[in-house]
């Protein structure tokens, strides 16, 4: 346990507020807050005063490896590889890049059927100044582009995961962050919060409004080609929305991992393991269903509904598991 945590626990065990402790030490409440968040370190005179006030030795306060019986409830996960500030910053930077890459991969997957939808639309609705597209050529070209796009997305997923493997010990929770890292990470997370909220709101809003052009086109009896174009627009909006949501949520998970908050508390890690096991066979099945339905019906303008329905079902399963 580091000095910041010891000050926090000792203050609470004595039933003092930050203001009361600040008054005893003749400092401001903001100083106490900074000490407890590890964003600042008290000078030696204040450490000596705290040892007297709390009734502990200065060695206990200063040495991270000295524990007392009243702190025996600390998590076993605190024992492990020691993480330096440089390693923590490197992990956060890598996580931000990883989030953007995974977001890009998902975006490519969602956009992959767009060329096929457009080309098959040209078969039924030849344009005035273009030669009519033969069915075989349109489908063959569309499927080829779809497969190449999915292959590119899979390559992005594999490459990104391999780049993050060196941080696998962090995800397992077997690490012990050096003194002061918690405060630095909290500051970075607070600075990121505004961007996280903006990206989340944008992503959710785009998902909600994405079907609107298609709904309006249907109400106005628009031409088939217009409807096909709007289906493409719908997929583009959904792809951008998912990119926004995925990229910022992965970056935020990096902060939570280092702080052992959110999805990275001991209980949450057990829950995540269950979800990963279920997702390991659930989503491949959904992909197979989507592709089989799409290729047998060629109704790409309808089959996209598989994804939101699958996401809702998976969300329900996740909610049930979380209650256990």
The 8 nearest C-alpha neighbors of each residue, nearest first, counted from 0:
[[1, 63, 4, 5, 2, 64, 66, 65],
 [2, 0, 63, 4, 3, 178, 5, 62],
 [1, 3, 5, 4, 60, 6, 61, 0],
 [4, 2, 35, 37, 6, 5, 1, 34],
 [5, 3, 7, 2, 6, 1, 8, 0],
 [6, 4, 2, 8, 7, 3, 9, 1],
 [5, 7, 9, 3, 4, 8, 10, 2],
 [6, 8, 4, 10, 5, 9, 35, 11],
 [9, 7, 5, 11, 10, 6, 12, 4],
 [10, 8, 12, 6, 11, 7, 5, 13],
 [11, 9, 13, 7, 8, 12, 15, 6],
 [10, 12, 14, 8, 13, 9, 15, 7],
 [11, 13, 9, 14, 10, 8, 15, 7],
 [12, 14, 10, 11, 15, 9, 53, 8],
 [15, 13, 11, 12, 10, 16, 9, 19],
 [16, 14, 10, 13, 19, 11, 20, 17],
 [17, 15, 19, 18, 20, 14, 10, 11],
 [16, 18, 20, 19, 28, 21, 31, 15],
 [19, 17, 21, 28, 16, 20, 22, 27],
 [20, 18, 22, 16, 21, 17, 15, 23],
 [21, 19, 23, 17, 22, 18, 15, 24],
 [20, 22, 26, 18, 24, 28, 19, 23],
 [21, 23, 25, 19, 20, 24, 18, 26],
 [24, 22, 20, 21, 25, 19, 26, 52],
 [23, 25, 21, 22, 26, 20, 45, 48],
 [26, 24, 22, 23, 21, 27, 20, 45],
 [25, 27, 21, 24, 22, 30, 28, 31],
 [28, 26, 29, 30, 21, 31, 25, 22],
 [27, 29, 18, 31, 30, 21, 17, 32],
 [30, 28, 32, 27, 31, 33, 26, 17],
 [29, 31, 33, 27, 28, 32, 34, 26],
 [32, 30, 34, 28, 29, 33, 17, 35],
 [31, 33, 29, 35, 30, 34, 36, 28],
 [34, 32, 30, 38, 36, 39, 31, 35],
 [33, 35, 37, 31, 39, 32, 36, 40],
 [36, 34, 3, 32, 37, 33, 7, 31],
 [35, 37, 182, 33, 38, 34, 3, 32],
 [38, 36, 182, 179, 34, 3, 39, 35],
 [37, 39, 182, 33, 36, 34, 183, 179],
 [40, 38, 34, 33, 37, 41, 36, 30],
 [39, 41, 34, 42, 37, 38, 33, 3],
 [42, 40, 45, 46, 34, 43, 39, 44],
 [41, 43, 45, 44, 46, 40, 47, 39],
 [42, 44, 46, 45, 47, 41, 48, 40],
 [45, 43, 47, 46, 42, 48, 41, 49],
 [46, 44, 48, 47, 43, 42, 41, 49],
 [45, 47, 43, 49, 48, 44, 50, 42],
 [48, 46, 44, 50, 45, 49, 43, 57],
 [47, 49, 45, 51, 46, 50, 52, 44],
 [48, 50, 52, 46, 51, 47, 53, 45],
 [49, 51, 55, 47, 53, 48, 56, 54],
 [52, 50, 54, 48, 49, 53, 47, 55],
 [51, 53, 49, 50, 54, 48, 55, 23],
 [52, 54, 50, 51, 55, 49, 9, 10],
 [53, 55, 51, 50, 52, 56, 49, 9],
 [56, 54, 50, 53, 59, 57, 51, 60],
 [55, 57, 59, 58, 50, 60, 54, 51],
 [56, 58, 60, 59, 50, 61, 47, 55],
 [59, 57, 61, 56, 60, 62, 65, 55],
 [58, 60, 56, 57, 61, 65, 62, 55],
 [61, 59, 57, 58, 2, 62, 56, 5],
 [60, 62, 58, 59, 57, 2, 63, 1],
 [63, 61, 64, 58, 65, 59, 60, 1],
 [62, 64, 1, 0, 65, 61, 2, 60],
 [63, 65, 62, 66, 0, 1, 59, 61],
 [66, 64, 63, 62, 59, 67, 58, 0],
 [67, 65, 64, 70, 68, 59, 0, 63],
 [66, 68, 69, 70, 65, 71, 59, 55],
 [69, 67, 70, 71, 66, 72, 65, 73],
 [68, 70, 67, 71, 72, 66, 8, 9],
 [71, 69, 68, 72, 67, 73, 66, 0],
 [72, 70, 68, 73, 69, 67, 66, 74],
 [71, 73, 70, 74, 69, 68, 75, 67],
 [74, 72, 71, 70, 75, 77, 0, 76],
 [73, 75, 76, 77, 72, 265, 78, 71],
 [76, 74, 77, 78, 73, 173, 72, 79],
 [75, 77, 173, 74, 78, 172, 174, 79],
 [76, 78, 175, 75, 74, 174, 79, 173],
 [79, 77, 76, 75, 175, 174, 173, 80],
 [78, 80, 174, 173, 175, 77, 81, 76],
 [79, 81, 174, 175, 82, 173, 78, 168],
 [82, 80, 175, 174, 176, 79, 177, 83],
 [83, 81, 176, 177, 175, 86, 80, 87],
 [84, 82, 86, 85, 177, 87, 176, 81],
 [83, 85, 87, 86, 180, 88, 82, 177],
 [86, 84, 88, 83, 87, 89, 82, 90],
 [87, 85, 89, 83, 84, 88, 90, 82],
 [86, 88, 84, 90, 89, 85, 83, 91],
 [89, 87, 91, 85, 90, 86, 92, 84],
 [88, 90, 86, 92, 87, 91, 93, 85],
 [89, 91, 93, 87, 88, 92, 94, 86],
 [90, 92, 94, 88, 93, 89, 253, 87],
 [93, 91, 89, 95, 94, 90, 88, 96],
 [94, 92, 90, 96, 95, 91, 97, 89],
 [93, 95, 97, 91, 96, 92, 250, 90],
 [94, 96, 250, 98, 92, 97, 93, 91],
 [97, 95, 93, 99, 98, 94, 100, 92],
 [98, 96, 94, 100, 95, 99, 159, 93],
 [97, 99, 246, 249, 95, 101, 96, 100],
 [100, 98, 246, 102, 96, 97, 101, 103],
 [101, 99, 103, 97, 102, 98, 104, 96],
 [100, 102, 104, 98, 103, 99, 97, 156],
 [101, 103, 242, 99, 105, 246, 245, 100],
 [102, 104, 106, 100, 101, 105, 99, 107],
 [105, 103, 152, 101, 107, 106, 102, 155],
 [104, 106, 108, 102, 107, 103, 101, 109],
 [105, 107, 238, 103, 109, 104, 108, 242],
 [108, 106, 110, 104, 105, 109, 111, 152],
 [109, 107, 105, 111, 106, 110, 149, 152],
 [108, 110, 106, 107, 111, 238, 105, 234],
 [109, 111, 107, 113, 108, 112, 106, 234],
 [110, 112, 145, 108, 148, 109, 113, 107],
 [113, 111, 115, 145, 110, 114, 116, 109],
 [112, 114, 116, 115, 110, 231, 111, 117],
 [115, 113, 117, 116, 141, 112, 118, 144],
 [116, 114, 141, 118, 112, 117, 113, 119],
 [115, 117, 113, 119, 114, 118, 120, 112],
 [118, 116, 120, 114, 115, 119, 113, 121],
 [119, 117, 121, 115, 137, 120, 116, 114],
 [118, 120, 122, 121, 116, 117, 137, 115],
 [119, 121, 117, 118, 122, 123, 124, 116],
 [122, 120, 124, 125, 118, 119, 123, 132],
 [123, 121, 119, 120, 132, 124, 134, 125],
 [122, 124, 121, 120, 125, 119, 223, 224],
 [123, 125, 121, 122, 120, 224, 126, 223],
 [126, 124, 121, 131, 122, 123, 127, 129],
 [125, 127, 129, 128, 124, 121, 131, 130],
 [126, 128, 129, 125, 130, 131, 124, 121],
 [127, 129, 126, 130, 125, 131, 124, 121],
 [130, 128, 126, 127, 131, 125, 132, 121],
 [129, 131, 132, 128, 125, 126, 127, 133],
 [130, 132, 125, 129, 133, 122, 121, 126],
 [133, 131, 122, 130, 137, 121, 134, 136],
 [132, 134, 136, 135, 137, 131, 122, 138],
 [133, 135, 137, 136, 122, 138, 132, 119],
 [134, 136, 138, 137, 133, 139, 140, 132],
 [135, 137, 139, 133, 134, 138, 140, 132],
 [138, 136, 134, 118, 140, 135, 139, 119],
 [139, 137, 141, 135, 140, 136, 142, 134],
 [140, 138, 136, 142, 141, 137, 135, 143],
 [139, 141, 143, 137, 138, 142, 136, 144],
 [140, 142, 115, 138, 144, 143, 114, 139],
 [141, 143, 145, 139, 144, 140, 138, 146],
 [144, 142, 140, 146, 145, 141, 139, 147],
 [143, 145, 147, 141, 142, 146, 148, 140],
 [144, 146, 111, 142, 148, 143, 147, 112],
 [145, 147, 149, 143, 148, 144, 150, 142],
 [148, 146, 150, 144, 149, 145, 151, 143],
 [149, 147, 151, 145, 150, 146, 111, 144],
 [148, 150, 152, 146, 151, 147, 108, 153],
 [149, 151, 147, 153, 148, 152, 146, 154],
 [152, 150, 154, 148, 149, 153, 147, 155],
 [153, 151, 104, 149, 155, 154, 150, 107],
 [154, 152, 156, 150, 155, 151, 149, 157],
 [153, 155, 151, 157, 152, 156, 158, 150],
 [154, 156, 152, 158, 153, 157, 104, 159],
 [157, 155, 153, 159, 154, 158, 160, 101],
 [156, 158, 154, 160, 159, 155, 161, 153],
 [159, 157, 155, 161, 160, 156, 154, 162],
 [160, 158, 162, 156, 161, 157, 155, 97],
 [161, 159, 163, 157, 162, 158, 156, 164],
 [160, 162, 164, 158, 163, 159, 157, 165],
 [161, 163, 159, 160, 164, 158, 165, 97],
 [164, 162, 160, 161, 165, 166, 159, 167],
 [165, 163, 167, 161, 166, 162, 160, 168],
 [164, 166, 163, 167, 162, 168, 161, 169],
 [165, 167, 164, 168, 169, 163, 170, 90],
 [168, 166, 164, 170, 169, 165, 171, 163],
 [169, 167, 171, 166, 170, 173, 172, 174],
 [170, 168, 172, 167, 171, 166, 174, 173],
 [169, 171, 167, 172, 168, 256, 166, 173],
 [172, 170, 168, 169, 173, 167, 174, 268],
 [171, 173, 169, 170, 76, 174, 168, 77],
 [174, 172, 79, 76, 171, 168, 169, 78],
 [175, 173, 79, 80, 81, 172, 77, 78],
 [174, 176, 81, 77, 79, 80, 78, 82],
 [177, 175, 82, 81, 180, 174, 83, 178],
 [178, 176, 83, 82, 180, 179, 175, 81],
 [177, 179, 180, 1, 176, 37, 181, 2],
 [180, 178, 37, 181, 182, 177, 38, 183],
 [181, 179, 183, 182, 178, 84, 177, 184],
 [180, 182, 184, 179, 183, 185, 258, 37],
 [181, 183, 37, 38, 36, 185, 180, 184],
 [182, 184, 180, 186, 185, 181, 187, 38],
 [185, 183, 187, 181, 186, 182, 188, 180],
 [184, 186, 188, 182, 183, 187, 189, 181],
 [185, 187, 189, 183, 184, 188, 190, 182],
 [188, 186, 190, 184, 189, 185, 191, 183],
 [187, 189, 185, 191, 190, 186, 184, 192],
 [188, 190, 186, 192, 191, 187, 185, 193],
 [189, 191, 187, 188, 192, 186, 193, 194],
 [192, 190, 188, 189, 194, 193, 195, 187],
 [191, 193, 195, 189, 194, 190, 196, 188],
 [194, 192, 196, 195, 191, 197, 190, 189],
 [193, 195, 197, 196, 191, 192, 198, 247],
 [194, 196, 192, 198, 193, 197, 247, 199],
 [195, 197, 199, 193, 194, 198, 200, 192],
 [196, 198, 194, 200, 199, 195, 201, 193],
 [199, 197, 201, 195, 243, 200, 196, 202],
 [200, 198, 196, 202, 201, 197, 244, 195],
 [199, 201, 197, 203, 202, 198, 204, 196],
 [202, 200, 198, 204, 199, 203, 197, 205],
 [203, 201, 240, 199, 205, 204, 200, 243],
 [202, 204, 206, 200, 205, 201, 199, 207],
 [205, 203, 201, 207, 206, 202, 200, 208],
 [206, 204, 202, 208, 207, 203, 240, 209],
 [207, 205, 203, 209, 204, 237, 208, 240],
 [206, 208, 204, 205, 209, 203, 210, 211],
 [209, 207, 205, 211, 210, 206, 204, 212],
 [208, 210, 233, 206, 211, 205, 236, 207],
 [211, 209, 213, 208, 212, 233, 214, 207],
 [210, 212, 214, 208, 213, 209, 215, 207],
 [213, 211, 215, 214, 210, 216, 229, 209],
 [212, 214, 216, 210, 215, 211, 229, 217],
 [213, 215, 211, 217, 216, 212, 210, 218],
 [216, 214, 218, 212, 217, 213, 211, 219],
 [215, 217, 213, 221, 219, 214, 218, 220],
 [218, 216, 220, 214, 215, 219, 213, 221],
 [217, 219, 215, 216, 220, 214, 221, 213],
 [220, 218, 216, 217, 221, 215, 214, 222],
 [221, 219, 217, 218, 216, 222, 215, 223],
 [222, 220, 216, 219, 225, 217, 223, 226],
 [221, 223, 225, 224, 226, 220, 216, 227],
 [224, 222, 226, 225, 227, 221, 124, 120],
 [225, 223, 227, 226, 222, 228, 124, 120],
 [226, 224, 228, 222, 227, 223, 221, 229],
 [225, 227, 229, 223, 224, 228, 230, 213],
 [226, 228, 224, 230, 229, 225, 223, 231],
 [229, 227, 225, 231, 230, 226, 224, 232],
 [228, 230, 232, 226, 231, 227, 213, 233],
 [231, 229, 233, 227, 232, 228, 300, 226],
 [230, 232, 228, 234, 229, 233, 113, 235],
 [233, 231, 229, 235, 230, 234, 236, 228],
 [232, 234, 230, 209, 236, 231, 235, 210],
 [233, 235, 237, 231, 232, 236, 238, 110],
 [234, 236, 238, 232, 233, 237, 239, 231],
 [237, 235, 233, 239, 238, 234, 209, 205],
 [236, 238, 240, 234, 235, 206, 239, 241],
 [239, 237, 106, 235, 241, 240, 236, 109],
 [238, 240, 242, 236, 237, 241, 235, 243],
 [241, 239, 202, 237, 243, 238, 242, 205],
 [240, 242, 244, 238, 243, 239, 245, 237],
 [241, 243, 102, 239, 245, 240, 244, 246],
 [244, 242, 240, 241, 198, 202, 246, 245],
 [243, 245, 241, 242, 199, 202, 246, 247],
 [244, 246, 242, 248, 102, 247, 243, 241],
 [245, 247, 98, 99, 102, 249, 243, 248],
 [248, 246, 250, 249, 245, 244, 195, 251],
 [249, 247, 251, 245, 250, 246, 244, 252],
 [248, 250, 252, 98, 251, 247, 246, 245],
 [249, 251, 95, 247, 253, 248, 252, 94],
 [252, 250, 248, 253, 254, 249, 247, 255],
 [251, 253, 255, 249, 250, 254, 256, 248],
 [254, 252, 256, 251, 250, 255, 91, 94],
 [253, 255, 251, 252, 256, 257, 188, 258],
 [254, 256, 260, 252, 258, 253, 257, 259],
 [255, 257, 259, 253, 258, 263, 254, 252],
 [256, 258, 254, 255, 259, 253, 184, 169],
 [257, 259, 255, 260, 256, 254, 181, 184],
 [260, 258, 263, 256, 264, 257, 255, 261],
 [259, 261, 255, 263, 258, 264, 262, 256],
 [262, 260, 263, 255, 264, 259, 267, 256],
 [261, 263, 267, 264, 260, 268, 255, 271],
 [264, 262, 259, 260, 268, 256, 261, 267],
 [263, 265, 267, 259, 260, 266, 262, 268],
 [266, 264, 268, 267, 263, 269, 259, 74],
 [267, 265, 269, 268, 264, 270, 263, 262],
 [266, 268, 270, 262, 264, 269, 265, 263],
 [269, 267, 271, 265, 270, 263, 266, 264],
 [270, 268, 272, 266, 267, 271, 265, 273],
 [269, 271, 267, 273, 268, 272, 274, 266],
 [272, 270, 274, 268, 273, 269, 275, 267],
 [271, 273, 275, 269, 274, 270, 268, 276],
 [274, 272, 276, 270, 271, 275, 277, 269],
 [273, 275, 271, 277, 276, 272, 278, 270],
 [276, 274, 278, 272, 277, 273, 279, 271],
 [275, 277, 279, 273, 274, 278, 272, 280],
 [276, 278, 274, 279, 275, 281, 280, 273],
 [279, 277, 281, 275, 280, 276, 282, 274],
 [278, 280, 276, 277, 281, 275, 282, 283],
 [279, 281, 278, 283, 282, 277, 284, 276],
 [282, 280, 278, 284, 283, 279, 277, 285],
 [281, 283, 285, 284, 278, 280, 286, 279],
 [284, 282, 286, 285, 280, 281, 287, 279],
 [285, 283, 287, 282, 281, 286, 288, 280],
 [286, 284, 282, 288, 283, 287, 289, 281],
 [285, 287, 283, 289, 284, 288, 290, 282],
 [286, 288, 284, 290, 285, 289, 291, 283],
 [289, 287, 285, 291, 286, 290, 292, 284],
 [288, 290, 286, 292, 287, 291, 293, 285],
 [289, 291, 293, 287, 292, 288, 294, 286],
 [292, 290, 288, 294, 293, 289, 295, 287],
 [291, 293, 289, 295, 290, 294, 296, 288],
 [294, 292, 290, 297, 296, 291, 295, 299],
 [293, 295, 297, 291, 296, 292, 290, 298],
 [294, 296, 292, 293, 297, 291, 290, 298],
 [295, 297, 298, 293, 294, 292, 299, 291],
 [298, 296, 293, 294, 299, 295, 292, 300],
 [299, 297, 296, 300, 301, 293, 302, 294],
 [300, 298, 302, 301, 297, 293, 116, 303],
 [299, 301, 298, 230, 302, 303, 227, 116],
 [302, 300, 299, 298, 303, 304, 293, 305],
 [303, 301, 299, 304, 305, 293, 300, 298],
 [302, 304, 305, 301, 306, 299, 300, 289],
 [303, 305, 302, 306, 307, 301, 308, 309],
 [304, 306, 303, 308, 302, 309, 307, 289],
 [305, 307, 309, 304, 308, 303, 310, 285],
 [308, 306, 310, 309, 304, 305, 311, 303],
 [309, 307, 311, 305, 310, 306, 312, 304],
 [310, 308, 306, 312, 307, 311, 305, 313],
 [309, 311, 307, 313, 308, 312, 314, 306],
 [312, 310, 314, 308, 313, 309, 307, 315],
 [313, 311, 315, 309, 314, 310, 308, 316],
 [312, 314, 316, 310, 315, 311, 309, 317],
 [315, 313, 311, 317, 312, 316, 310, 318],
 [314, 316, 318, 312, 313, 317, 311, 319],
 [317, 315, 313, 319, 314, 318, 320, 312],
 [318, 316, 314, 320, 315, 319, 313, 321],
 [317, 319, 315, 321, 316, 320, 314, 322],
 [320, 318, 316, 322, 321, 317, 315, 323],
 [319, 321, 317, 323, 322, 318, 316, 270],
 [320, 322, 318, 319, 323, 317, 270, 267],
 [323, 321, 319, 320, 318, 317, 270, 316],
 [322, 320, 321, 319, 270, 318, 317, 266]]
